[in-house]
Structures are given as C-alpha cells and as structure tokens.
Amino acid sequence: APVVLIGAVIATIATVSVISNLISHRMAASFEKGQFELIGRIVQSKLTDAEGKAIAAAEIIAAMPEVKKAFAARNRDELLGATREAYRVQREKYGISQAQFHLAPAVSFLRVHNPPVFGEDLSHYRKIVAEVNQSNAIRKGVEVTTSGLGIFGTLPMTDAAGKATGSFEVALEFGPLLLFFLAITRPA
C-alpha cells in the first residue's frame, strides 16, 4: 500500500508539474504575442502620423498663391524664393527633410532642400510621384530614394485656372521612426 500511495503522489506531482509548465508556457507566449501586436500598432500609428504630417506640410506650402504662380510659370528662382523660408521653418520645427516640385510624369523641377540638383527623371524609382501626376490625386507613404528611406506626402499642383502643373511633395526621414521602434523594443 505505501508503494502504491507513493507512486500515486509522484504521478500526481508530475502531472501537476507538466500541466503547470504548459500553462506557464502558453501564458508567456500569449503575452509575447500581445506585446508584438501592441508594438506593431504603435509603429503603424507613428507611421500614419508621419504621413499625415508630411501631407499637411505639403498642402500648406502648395496652397501659397505665390508658390502656385511661380510653379505654373516654371520660374525656379521665384519658386525657391517663395518656398525657402517655409521649408526652413518646417525643417527646424517639424523635422521635414525634403521638399520637391515635379513636372509630369516625374521629373524633378526644384528640390527646395537641394536647389542645384534638378531635371532628373524620377519615374523609375519614385512610384508615388508618378502616380500623383498620372491620377491627379494625393498619395502618401514610404519609398526608397537615392538618399534613403523616406515618408512622403505628395499632392498634385494646379494653376489658377485649375490646370494640372505637376506635383509637390514633402518628406520626413525614416530614421527617427526607426529610433523610436528600437527604443520601445529594447529590453529594460
């Protein structure tokens, strides 16, 4: 009888230990999955916010009457003069890294952030710009450029009569978003 009793106790303890271990493992896996989903939602929210910031900045600059007029007239000097200060303020206060005007289908007309470089056909690697000039609709998203990964807000431009004149975009660097992601995933 004592051997049977000892065997039953050992079997019960082993069974409880195995079940406890399985429950603990499942709880830890569920917690990890929940944490990864939360991080994914946070990063997606930050990305959406950055896209919104880029398109809002683009709309502010593109709506300026002197900007519309200079771009419609294809006057690079006047356009740079009308946008330089707005770009500087947006860069310093809100982290805007690029601002660029394009002619259809996707030719760089004026890089406010780098005026000497223009005339390049961007259509082979800047799909958002080509889409905006083709569809005449606002686009925002992440793209790889010659300077790296960026978050873009791109919108069509029109002249005073409503005729399409090209597009304008504002970009934020992807780096700060990546640093945020790294900071929230770093173990404590």
C-alpha positions as CSV (number, residue, x, y, z in Angstrom):
1,A,0.0,0.0,0.0
2,P,2.7,2.5,0.8
3,V,4.4,1.9,-2.6
4,V,1.1,2.5,-4.4
5,L,0.5,5.6,-2.3
6,I,4.0,7.0,-3.0
7,G,3.6,6.1,-6.7
8,A,0.2,8.0,-6.9
9,V,1.7,11.0,-5.2
10,I,4.7,11.1,-7.5
11,A,2.4,10.7,-10.6
12,T,0.1,13.4,-9.3
13,I,3.0,15.8,-8.7
14,A,4.5,15.0,-12.1
15,T,1.1,15.6,-13.8
16,V,0.6,18.9,-12.0
17,S,4.1,20.0,-12.8
18,V,3.7,19.2,-16.5
19,I,0.3,20.9,-16.7
20,S,1.6,23.9,-14.7
21,N,4.6,24.2,-17.1
22,L,2.3,24.0,-20.2
23,I,0.0,26.7,-18.8
24,S,3.0,28.9,-17.9
25,H,4.5,28.5,-21.4
26,R,1.2,29.3,-23.1
27,M,0.7,32.4,-20.9
28,A,4.2,33.6,-21.7
29,A,3.7,33.0,-25.5
30,S,0.3,34.8,-25.3
31,F,1.9,37.7,-23.5
32,E,4.7,38.0,-26.1
33,K,2.3,37.8,-28.9
34,G,0.2,40.6,-27.4
35,Q,3.3,42.7,-26.9
36,F,4.4,42.3,-30.5
37,E,0.9,43.2,-31.7
38,L,0.9,46.3,-29.5
39,I,4.3,47.3,-30.8
40,G,3.0,46.8,-34.4
41,R,0.0,49.0,-33.7
42,I,2.2,51.7,-32.1
43,V,4.7,51.7,-35.0
44,Q,1.8,51.8,-37.6
45,S,0.2,54.7,-35.7
46,K,3.6,56.6,-35.7
47,L,3.9,55.9,-39.4
48,T,0.4,57.1,-40.1
49,D,1.1,60.3,-38.1
50,A,4.3,60.9,-40.0
51,E,2.5,60.5,-43.4
52,G,-0.2,62.9,-42.2
53,K,2.5,65.4,-41.1
54,A,4.2,65.2,-44.5
55,I,1.0,65.7,-46.5
56,A,-0.1,68.6,-44.2
57,A,3.2,70.4,-44.6
58,A,3.0,69.9,-48.4
59,E,-0.6,71.3,-48.5
60,I,0.5,74.4,-46.5
61,I,3.3,75.2,-48.9
62,A,1.5,74.3,-52.1
63,A,-1.5,76.4,-51.2
64,M,0.5,79.6,-51.1
65,P,-0.6,81.8,-54.1
66,E,3.0,82.9,-54.9
67,V,4.0,79.2,-55.0
68,K,1.2,78.2,-57.3
69,K,2.0,81.2,-59.6
70,A,5.8,80.6,-59.7
71,F,5.4,76.9,-60.4
72,A,2.8,77.4,-63.1
73,A,5.2,79.9,-64.7
74,R,8.1,77.4,-64.4
75,N,10.2,80.1,-62.6
76,R,12.6,78.2,-60.4
77,D,14.2,81.2,-58.8
78,E,10.8,82.8,-57.9
79,L,9.6,79.4,-56.6
80,L,12.7,78.9,-54.5
81,G,12.2,82.4,-53.0
82,A,8.6,81.7,-52.2
83,T,9.3,78.3,-50.5
84,R,12.7,78.5,-48.9
85,E,11.6,80.1,-45.6
86,A,8.5,77.9,-45.2
87,Y,10.7,74.9,-45.8
88,R,13.3,76.1,-43.3
89,V,10.7,76.6,-40.6
90,Q,9.1,73.2,-41.3
91,R,12.5,71.5,-41.2
92,E,13.5,73.1,-37.9
93,K,10.2,72.8,-36.1
94,Y,8.7,69.6,-37.5
95,G,11.6,67.5,-38.9
96,I,10.8,67.9,-42.6
97,S,13.8,66.7,-44.5
98,Q,12.9,67.3,-48.2
99,A,10.6,69.4,-50.3
100,Q,10.4,68.9,-54.1
101,F,8.4,70.1,-57.1
102,H,8.0,67.7,-60.1
103,L,6.8,68.1,-63.7
104,A,4.8,65.2,-65.1
105,P,5.4,62.4,-65.3
106,A,8.0,62.6,-62.6
107,V,10.8,65.0,-63.5
108,S,12.5,66.9,-60.6
109,F,11.8,70.6,-61.2
110,L,13.0,72.1,-57.9
111,R,14.4,70.4,-54.8
112,V,13.9,73.1,-52.2
113,H,16.3,71.2,-49.9
114,N,18.9,71.0,-52.7
115,P,18.2,73.5,-55.5
116,P,21.3,72.9,-57.7
117,V,20.1,69.3,-58.4
118,F,17.1,69.1,-60.8
119,G,16.0,67.7,-64.2
120,E,16.2,64.1,-63.1
121,D,13.5,61.6,-64.3
122,L,12.4,60.0,-61.0
123,S,9.8,57.7,-62.6
124,H,11.9,54.6,-62.4
125,Y,12.1,54.7,-58.6
126,R,9.6,57.2,-57.3
127,K,6.3,55.4,-57.9
128,I,4.3,57.8,-55.7
129,V,5.3,60.8,-57.7
130,A,4.4,59.1,-61.0
131,E,1.0,58.0,-59.5
132,V,0.2,61.5,-58.4
133,N,1.0,63.0,-61.8
134,Q,-1.0,60.3,-63.5
135,S,-4.1,60.2,-61.3
136,N,-4.1,63.8,-60.1
137,A,-4.7,62.5,-56.6
138,I,-2.9,62.9,-53.2
139,R,-0.6,60.0,-52.2
140,K,1.4,59.3,-49.1
141,G,3.6,56.5,-48.0
142,V,7.1,55.2,-47.6
143,E,9.5,55.0,-50.5
144,V,13.2,54.4,-51.1
145,T,15.0,57.2,-52.8
146,T,18.6,57.9,-53.7
147,S,19.1,59.4,-50.2
148,G,17.4,56.5,-48.3
149,L,14.1,55.6,-46.9
150,G,11.6,58.4,-46.5
151,I,8.0,59.1,-45.5
152,F,6.3,61.1,-48.2
153,G,3.2,63.3,-48.7
154,T,2.8,64.1,-52.4
155,L,0.0,66.1,-54.0
156,P,-1.0,67.4,-57.4
157,M,-0.4,71.1,-58.2
158,T,-2.7,73.2,-60.4
159,D,-2.5,76.8,-61.8
160,A,-5.1,79.5,-61.1
161,A,-7.4,78.1,-63.8
162,G,-7.3,74.6,-62.3
163,K,-5.0,73.1,-64.9
164,A,-2.5,70.4,-63.7
165,T,1.0,71.8,-63.5
166,G,2.8,68.9,-61.8
167,S,3.2,67.8,-58.2
168,F,4.8,68.8,-54.9
169,E,6.0,66.6,-52.0
170,V,7.3,66.9,-48.5
171,A,9.3,64.1,-46.9
172,L,10.3,63.1,-43.4
173,E,13.3,60.9,-42.7
174,F,12.5,57.4,-41.7
175,G,15.4,57.4,-39.1
176,P,13.5,59.0,-36.2
177,L,10.7,56.4,-36.6
178,L,13.2,53.6,-36.6
179,L,14.9,55.0,-33.5
180,F,11.5,55.1,-31.8
181,F,10.9,51.5,-32.7
182,L,14.3,50.5,-31.4
183,A,13.7,52.4,-28.2
184,I,10.4,50.6,-27.5
185,T,11.7,47.2,-28.3
186,R,14.9,47.4,-26.2
187,P,14.9,45.2,-23.2
188,A,14.8,47.1,-19.9
